């Protein structure tokens, strides 16, 4: 149970970041590209998702975090 609190912290960070991203997306994206704030949030999500995947210890979570990193690297 020792790692449970850390896992919850990582999960809470990712979920809060996803909420901010969803709120930014709700405001609409203009000029055919992502708003700078949205891009910054997506890039900040990457290390948080990777930390959560490590805490989770699940191969699917690690794969999802890797795909997120690859996608974020292609933005901008």
N, C-alpha and C positions, 0 to 999 in steps of 0.2 A: 504494500500500500504506500510505500515511501515515495514512489514516483508518481502517484496519482495526482497530487497537488500540482506538480510541475506540468503534467499532461493537461490538467484543467486550465492552467495559466496559458499554455501554448494554444489550446483550443479557443479560449476566450479572446486572445489576441487576433487569431485568424478570423474568427466570427465577427469581431468588431471591425476589422479591416474590410471584410466582405460587405458589411452593412454600409460603411462609408462609400465603397465602390458602387454599390447599388444605388445609393442616394445621388452620387455624382452622375451616374448613367441616366437617372430619372430626369435630370436637368437638361438632357439632350446634348448631343455632340454636334458642333457646327464645323463648317469648312471642310467636311469630309475626313477629318482626322480626330484622334482622341484629344480631349482637353488636357493641358499640362497637368492639372491636378489629378485627373483620372490616371494618367500615365504614372505619375509619382506614386499613387496609391497601389497600382498594380505592381510596380517594381518593388515597393516596400513589402508587399505581400509575399514575395518569393522567399526571403530568408525566414519569415515567420512560418510559412507553410512547410519549409524544409525542417525547421525545428520541431514542428508538430509531428511531422512524419517520423522523425527520429524518436521522439517520445512515444509515439504510437507503436513503433516497431513493426509496422505492417508493410509488406512489399508493395501493395497497391497504393498506399499513401506515399511511399517514396517515389513510385513511378509517376503519380499525379504531380508531385512537387517538381520532379525533373521536367515533365512536360510544361508545367507552368513557367519554369526558368527558361526553357527553350523559347516559349512564346513571348515572354517578356524581353528576351534578348533581341528578338526580331522586331520589336516596336520602336517607334521613334523616327 
